[in-house]
Amino acid sequence: MRREPGVQPTSSWAVRHIASNLRDADRQELLAVRGEDADITDVLFDCVKLSDWTLTGYDGDEPICIFGVGPGLQHEQGSPWMLGTKGIERIPKTFLKISKQMIVKMHETYPLLTNFVLKANTVHLRYIKFLGFELGDEYEINGEPFIHFSRYQPHV
């Protein structure tokens, strides 16, 4: 019987699966930050290791994305991230609903969520705006243009 889409704790197998099937846009963004010679699997394991928590999104038994948040540079600031496979496209409404739930969970720890996105990545920019983030200043990382984004939700 096929399981409903949802989230589960992140396993090493899920990290490897997602790294091997990463969307091109996610791969481009990671390589722009880490360098063209970076090993995607190692980078994804680093992301998981540096996070306070991660959860893997599943469509049935297939891992399709990993959500995570780690400490930012300032007190009460978190750095949210999500990397995924094309499997996201099979369940877009469910994926967006789960994404919003993950942002709420991230805000339980961090009132301010902030990170950056590759400027050329229009899909990621639309996703970030949908989740209620505001776009900020542009700057370069390794010669590539990135845009800062943030979302503030004070603890209630």
Phi, psi and omega in degrees: 000134182283132177283151174291152174300146179180193180240150178217163174305148183281131177250162176300321179299317180297319179300312180297318180298312181294318178300321181287339185239022185300139175300148181303318182297320178294317179299314180300318181294316179297317181291328177296325180277314188267347181105148185300336182268003183295143175274117186301319180298315178298319180297317181293320175298322176298317179301316180296314183298324183275359182267151172293320177204156172221151172225142181259130175276134181239146165246102189067236180264003184260123173289129183241346178194162172232129174258141176206162175213137177230172181294142176270196184277342182237163177303136179063024177245129178243154178250102180280151175207158175208131176231142186210178178253175176293349177302336177304324185292343179284334184226059188300316182294317179295318179301315180294322177297314179295321179302316179297321177297323180293323178295318177301315180297319178298320180290345175297331179258320187236116176295328181248122175249130183209143178197199179219158183222144177298125185303324182288350185271081185294328178296315179295322179297318178296319179298313180298317178295318178303323181280001175092014177277150174258139178274144183239218185289154173265148173202171183253142170233121182051038177082001180255140180281129177237159177237131177285143174224153182207160178211129182244129177219099181297151176296136181265000000 
